[in-house]
Amino acid sequence: DDDDEPQLRLAESGERPTLRLSPQIRVEYISKPIPTIPREAILPFFDHSLVLSEEEQDAAPYIIGNADDRVVM
């Protein structure tokens, strides 16, 4: 039964009003600080020195972690 599945269809002109969505800023206040990434998680990335230009630094990926203690770059 396809009634429970999301569907995308082209509406005929005048069939339904157009709803325009725009990006909005959402502010969420947190009660605790964001925890830091454990040193052991990023230590493998510090095994050698590397000198980067400012442009290379700006284009470099960021290291982040999640609640499952997984590291994502």
N, C-alpha and C positions, 0 to 999 in steps of 0.2 A: 504494500500500500504506500504510494508516494505522497499521501496527504501529510505525513509527519516529517517529510524531508524539506529543507529549504529549497526554494525555487527562484529562478531569475527569469523574468519574462519582459518583453517589450510591451508597454502599455500604449494603447492608441491615444492619439492626441485628445485631450479633454476627458479621458477616462478617469484619471486620478490627478489631484493637484501635485505640483512639483514641490518637494521639500529640499531646500538647499541647506547643506551642512557646512560649517566652517570650523577650522581648528580653534580650540579654546584652551586656555591655561587652566589647569586644575591644581589647587594647592592642598597638600595633605600635611598636617602637622604630625610629627612623630614624637613619642614620649621618651624614646631611648635613642642614643646615638647609633649610627650604622656601625656594625662591628668591622674591625680591620681584618685583612686577609692574614692568616697565620704565616709566619716567616717561612716555615717548612714548605708551604704551598708554592712560594715564588722563588725559593732558593735555587732551584735548578736553572732559572733564567739569569742568575748572576754568576755563572761559572767563568765568565771571561769579560774583560773590559771592552767597551765599544764606544767610539766617539761618533756622534751624529750631528749633522747640520740642524739648524732650527727647522727647516722645511721637513727633513726626515723625521725629526722628533714629533712635529705636528701631525705627520701622516702615519705614525706608528700606532699599532693596535694597543688597546688598553687591556690590562689584566683585571678580571672581575671574578668574584666567587658567588656561590649561591648557598642556600640553606642545606644542601646535600653535601657540602664541602667539596664541590667540584669546581675546577678552575676553567674559565672560558676566556679565550683571547679573541 
